[in-house]
């Protein structure tokens, strides 16, 4: 039955229901977690999408230099890695009502970890150690608490990022010092990693592979080089677990003559734009993504927080939040849906040495 054929009273009720549902979606609570290494705490902020504002909500002391964070696929748990001895990961439950954190427990990590992430099922926690040159797998209990290390694999120097593909069949891990990306077959039942064939992608010498992202369709991988601030586009063979380079560009501003120090990269949820941060220039680069080929068109740089080690994009693709390690603040910017341009910043002070950002729509 169409709106035109509904009785007037039923039509009014029907439209009111639709409006309430839309309002509920627009007003769904979104929280932002920022890890602050030097003040050893996690800042919790609410993202008010209607007003385009960040509101401080809470601060949670963690008991060590907290850096990488990871959120469970069901958004019920947050994991925080501490990079001081004894190396450990703290498990928190996320309150569905407002996003506040409750500490559930902690477990040992095999080393100081530059990156952690869960697999797609939420049963396993991956970790990559920069100083220890290793990657590991910890089991996650049904209660959401991370358990002991189940597998440890030595890698080339300076392992940096580790993530599973959308099918949960392959895991990629970067080696900044080895200039490569290792490719692993993943058994989601046992949590075991095994070398793939091919086992490695060789990146350009002295590029320093750091962070990477897949596009949503799992056709392409974008890889950021920390040492030369390069950005590589790779075709992803989801059947074989293989990468093939398609394009190489830079995240550096024109005329830059300093020492490159790239940090983070993220795609908008619709895949139309990619952003990458560079710490020496304190800028975020914007790229338009060709939907058919995955190739990038550079659109320029935007000044941001000083030393932007991390940033994140919300699930609507309307907001980008960047953290400045040397500004002790985060900035919220709108993203123009048509051009990808970043709006004026709205800054909020957080703790000391903010270095990781997670944005979570509460379940």
Buried (B, 14 or more C-beta within 10 A) or exposed (E): EEEEEBEEEEBEEBEEEEEEEEEEEEEEBBBBBBBBBBBBBBBBBBBBBEEBEBEEBBBBEBEBBBBBBBBBEEBBBBBBBBBEEEBBBBBBBBBEEEBBBEBBBBBEBBBBBBBBBBBBBBBBBBBBBBEBBBBBBBBBEEEBBBBEBBBBBEBBEBBBBBBBBEEBBBBBBBBBBBBBBBBBBBEBEEBBBEEBEBEBBEBBEEBBBBBBBBBEEBBBBBBBBBBBBBBBBBBBBBEEBBBEBBBBBBBBBEEBEEEBBBBBBBBBEEBBBBBBBBBBBBBBBBBBBBEEEBBBEBBEBBEBBEBBBBBBBBEBBBBBBBBBBBBBBBBBBBBEBEEBBBBEBBBBEBBEBBBBBBBBBBE
